[in-house]
Amino acid sequence: MPIRALLLDCFGVLVQTAESSVQHRLEEQGGWQKGTIDKLGMTLLNSHYFQSATIGDVSAELIWKDVSVQLYGCATHWKDVQELYLAAHQRNDELLAYIQELRKLCKVGILSNAFSDARTFIAGRLGLAEMVDDILISAEEGIAKPARSLYRKAAERLQVVPSEILYLDDTLLYTRLLKSIGMSTICFQNNTQALAEIQHYFRVSERTEA
């Protein structure tokens, strides 16, 4: 089956955590202790609101307030905590540049397990809305990866069937599960590896159509 759509995870693939030197500079500029960004990430993942926020049952504001309370004893500066964490995440411009070329051949979409405020960051602040055909966010859909129904919804939005999608994610579990619905997958490790595998899939796809 030819590849007619490329579907990509956001955080960890198209958007990546900045290098340690950048993180330390952000921490120093904001008067935060060194290592604060790492602590924020761990506290966020371990918050008892994490799963609920991922499917939109609670707001992004609530989980960030929880992180602030856990680390600093109060929720007063939750917006500062959120801003520091988001500032440490940057676009993967090398991969995005290649994807723009692929848009001549296929549709491109983003599928992200993320909170209710994610569209503002992904589409607006990072400008990714102009670089893809569609963005699906788990909190807006009320379901999260690895639910197969979410991937099927992504296929519908891109107007293809699952077997026509090539999907990239940095979580191996998610890529393995999608074999059951016939979707081709790549587990993202780094740009060099991912670009080589994408190119391979599209070469095979071209031979299939020939």
ROSEMI-235712 format. One line per field, with one value per residue (C-alpha): x, y, z; residue number from 1. Coordinates in Angstrom, 1 decimal. Layout:
! residues N
X <- [X_...]
Y <- [Y_...]
Z <- [Z_...]
seq <- [NUM_...]
This chain:
! residues 210
X <- [0.0_1.5_2.2_-0.3_0.1_2.9_1.7_4.1_4.3_5.0_7.0_10.1_10.0_9.0_9.5_12.5_13.9_16.7_20.3_21.5_23.5_20.3_18.3_20.9_20.9_17.1_17.3_20.0_18.2_15.0_16.6_15.8_18.0_20.1_18.2_14.8_13.6_14.4_12.5_9.5_9.4_9.6_7.0_4.7_4.9_4.3_1.4_-1.8_-3.6_-1.3_-3.6_-6.7_-5.1_-3.9_-7.5_-8.9_-10.8_-8.9_-7.4_-3.8_-4.0_-4.9_-1.9_0.5_-0.8_-0.3_3.3_3.9_2.4_4.5_7.8_7.3_4.4_1.9_0.3_0.9_3.6_2.2_2.4_6.1_6.7_4.8_6.6_10.1_9.2_7.8_10.7_13.0_11.3_12.3_11.3_13.2_13.9_15.9_13.1_10.5_12.4_12.4_8.7_7.9_9.4_7.3_4.1_4.4_3.9_1.6_-0.5_1.2_-0.4_0.6_-0.8_0.1_-0.7_-1.0_-3.0_-5.7_-3.3_-1.1_-2.7_-1.7_1.9_2.2_0.2_0.7_3.9_5.9_4.1_3.5_0.0_1.3_3.7_1.2_-2.3_-3.8_-3.1_-4.8_-4.4_-5.5_-7.1_-9.3_-10.3_-11.0_-8.8_-5.0_-2.4_-2.1_-5.9_-6.3_-9.5_-7.3_-5.1_-8.2_-9.6_-6.3_-6.6_-10.1_-9.0_-6.2_-8.6_-6.6_-6.9_-4.5_-2.5_-1.7_0.0_3.6_3.7_6.7_6.8_9.6_7.7_8.4_5.2_3.0_4.7_4.5_0.8_-0.1_1.0_-2.4_-4.2_-1.8_0.0_3.7_5.7_9.1_10.4_12.2_15.7_17.4_17.1_19.7_18.0_14.4_15.2_16.8_13.9_11.3_13.2_13.2_9.5_8.8_11.1_9.2_5.9_7.0_7.8_4.4_2.6_4.8]
Y <- [0.0_3.4_6.0_8.9_10.6_11.1_11.3_12.5_12.7_16.2_16.2_14.2_14.2_17.6_19.4_18.5_19.4_22.0_21.0_21.2_24.4_26.1_24.9_26.2_29.6_29.8_28.8_31.4_34.2_33.5_33.2_29.5_26.8_24.7_21.5_23.1_22.2_18.5_18.6_20.2_17.4_14.7_16.3_16.8_13.2_12.0_14.3_12.4_14.8_13.8_11.2_13.2_16.3_14.3_13.4_16.8_15.8_18.5_21.7_22.4_25.2_22.6_20.3_23.2_24.5_21.0_21.0_24.4_23.3_20.1_21.9_25.3_24.8_27.2_27.7_31.4_31.3_28.4_30.5_31.2_27.4_26.6_29.2_28.0_24.4_25.4_27.7_24.7_23.0_23.9_23.0_20.3_22.5_19.9_17.4_20.1_21.3_17.8_17.4_20.5_18.8_15.7_17.8_17.9_14.1_13.4_14.9_15.6_15.6_15.9_13.6_14.5_13.3_16.8_19.1_21.6_24.4_22.5_24.0_27.5_26.4_24.0_25.9_29.4_29.9_27.4_28.0_24.4_24.9_26.4_23.4_20.5_19.7_18.9_18.7_16.3_16.8_14.1_16.6_18.0_14.5_13.0_10.0_9.4_7.3_4.3_4.0_2.8_4.9_8.0_6.9_6.0_9.4_10.9_8.8_10.2_13.7_13.2_11.5_8.3_4.7_3.6_1.4_4.5_6.3_6.3_7.2_8.5_8.4_8.2_5.7_2.2_0.8_3.0_2.1_-1.6_-1.5_0.1_-2.9_-4.4_-1.8_-2.0_1.3_1.6_3.0_4.3_4.7_8.0_7.9_10.9_12.9_10.9_7.6_8.9_10.7_7.6_5.4_7.9_8.0_4.2_4.0_6.5_4.7_1.5_3.4_4.8_1.3_0.1_2.7_2.2]
Z <- [0.0_-1.0_1.7_1.4_4.8_7.3_10.9_13.6_17.4_18.6_21.9_21.5_17.7_16.1_19.4_21.6_24.9_24.6_25.3_28.9_28.2_27.0_29.9_32.4_30.7_30.9_34.6_35.3_33.5_35.4_38.8_39.0_40.6_38.2_37.3_37.8_34.3_34.8_38.1_36.4_33.8_36.4_38.7_35.7_34.7_38.2_38.9_39.8_37.3_34.4_32.8_33.3_31.8_28.8_27.9_28.8_32.0_33.9_32.6_31.9_34.6_37.2_36.6_36.4_39.7_41.1_39.9_41.5_44.8_44.8_44.2_45.9_48.3_46.6_43.2_43.0_40.4_38.3_35.1_35.6_36.2_33.0_31.0_32.1_31.1_27.7_27.0_27.2_24.3_20.7_17.2_15.4_12.4_10.5_10.5_9.8_6.8_5.3_6.0_4.0_1.0_1.7_1.7_-2.1_-2.0_0.9_3.7_7.0_10.5_14.1_16.8_20.4_23.8_25.4_27.6_26.9_26.3_23.8_20.6_21.7_22.1_19.1_16.5_17.7_19.5_17.5_14.3_13.4_12.1_8.9_8.4_8.6_7.3_10.7_14.4_16.8_20.5_22.9_25.4_22.7_21.5_24.9_24.2_24.2_22.7_22.5_21.9_18.3_17.9_18.1_15.2_13.2_13.8_12.6_9.4_8.9_9.4_6.8_4.5_4.2_5.6_8.4_6.0_4.0_7.0_8.0_11.7_13.8_17.5_20.1_22.2_21.0_22.6_20.5_17.2_17.9_18.7_15.4_13.4_14.3_12.2_9.3_9.9_9.0_11.8_12.8_16.3_16.4_17.9_16.1_12.9_11.0_11.7_11.2_7.9_6.5_7.4_6.0_2.8_2.6_3.1_0.4_-2.1_-1.4_-1.7_-5.1_-6.4_-5.2_-7.2_-10.3]
seq <- [1_2_3_4_5_6_7_8_9_10_11_12_13_14_15_16_17_18_19_20_21_22_23_24_25_26_27_28_29_30_31_32_33_34_35_36_37_38_39_40_41_42_43_44_45_46_47_48_49_50_51_52_53_54_55_56_57_58_59_60_61_62_63_64_65_66_67_68_69_70_71_72_73_74_75_76_77_78_79_80_81_82_83_84_85_86_87_88_89_90_91_92_93_94_95_96_97_98_99_100_101_102_103_104_105_106_107_108_109_110_111_112_113_114_115_116_117_118_119_120_121_122_123_124_125_126_127_128_129_130_131_132_133_134_135_136_137_138_139_140_141_142_143_144_145_146_147_148_149_150_151_152_153_154_155_156_157_158_159_160_161_162_163_164_165_166_167_168_169_170_171_172_173_174_175_176_177_178_179_180_181_182_183_184_185_186_187_188_189_190_191_192_193_194_195_196_197_198_199_200_201_202_203_204_205_206_207_208_209_210]
